[in-house]
C-alpha cells in the first residue's frame, strides 16, 4: 500500500521566520559588521598608540639613565645635548620626507 503524499510545503510560521532571519542577516552584514570593524580598528589603534608612547618613554628614560651613569656621570648636560641632537636629527629627517597636502593620495 503506497500512499502518495503531497510535498510538504513550509507552513506560514516557517516562512515568516525564514524571511525574518534573512533580513536580520542582511542587517548584520550591511550595517552592523562595518560598525564593528570601525570600532575594532579604532580600539586597536588606540592600544597600539598607547603602547608606542610607553615604549618611547621608557626607552628615553633608560637612555638618559644609561648615559648619565656609565658615560657622562659628572656632566648630565652632555646627555641632554646628545639626546636632543639625535631627536632633532630624527625630526628633520621626518620633516624632509613629508609631502605637501595636495600631492597626498
N, C-alpha and C positions, 0 to 999 in steps of 0.2 A: 504494500500500500504506500504509494508515494504521493505525498501531498506537495503541491507546488505552492510555495508561499511567495507573496509579492516581495520585492526587495524592500528592506526596511528603510524607510525614509526617516531622517532625524526629526525628532519632534521639535516643537516650537522653542522649548527651553534650550535644547542643544544648539539650535541655530542662533538664538539670541546670545547665548554665552560665547559661541564661536565668533560672532560678529563683534561682541564687546572685547573679547581677547585680541582680535585682530586690530581694532582701533587703539587699544591700550598699548600694543606692541608698536604701532606707528607713532603714538605719542612719545613713547620711551625713546625710540630710535631717532626721531627728528627733533625733539625738544630737550628731553632730559639728558640724553647722552652727551650732546655738546656742552650743556651747562656743567655737567660733572667733569668733563675733560678740561674745561677752562678753570674750574675751581681747583682741580688737582694740579694743573700747571702752575697756577698762582701759589698754591701751598708749597709745592716742591721748590719753586723759585725763591720764595722767602726763606725756606730752610737752607737752601744752598747759599744764599746771600749771607745769612747769619753765620753759617759755618765758615764761610770765606772771611768774614770780618774777624771772627775769633782766631782763625789760623794766622791771619796777617798780624793781628795784635800780639799774639803770643810769640810769633817769630821776631817781631821788632823788639819786644821786651827781652827775649832771650839774646838777641844780637847785642843790645845795649849792655846787658849784664856780662856777657862773654867778653866783649871788648873792654869794658871797664875793669874787670877782674884780671884778665890774663894778658892784655896787651897794653893798655894805657891806664894803669892803676892810679897814677897821680895826676893825670890830665884828662878829666872827663870831657872837656870841651873838644878834644880831638875826636872822641867817639861821636859826639853830636854833629861835628862838622863832616865826618866821613859818611855817616848815615844820611845826613841831609844832602850831601853831594850825590850819593847813589840814588836817592829818591827824586832829586831834581833831574838827574840824567834819565831815569825811567820815565818821568813825566814829559820831558822834552821829546823822547823817542815816541811816546804815545801821541803827543800833540802833533808831531811831524807826520805820523801815519794816518791822521784823520782826513776825512774828505768833506768838502763843503756840502751843505744841506741839499741843494738842488741836484747834485750828482749821485746821491744815495739812492739805491734801488733795491 
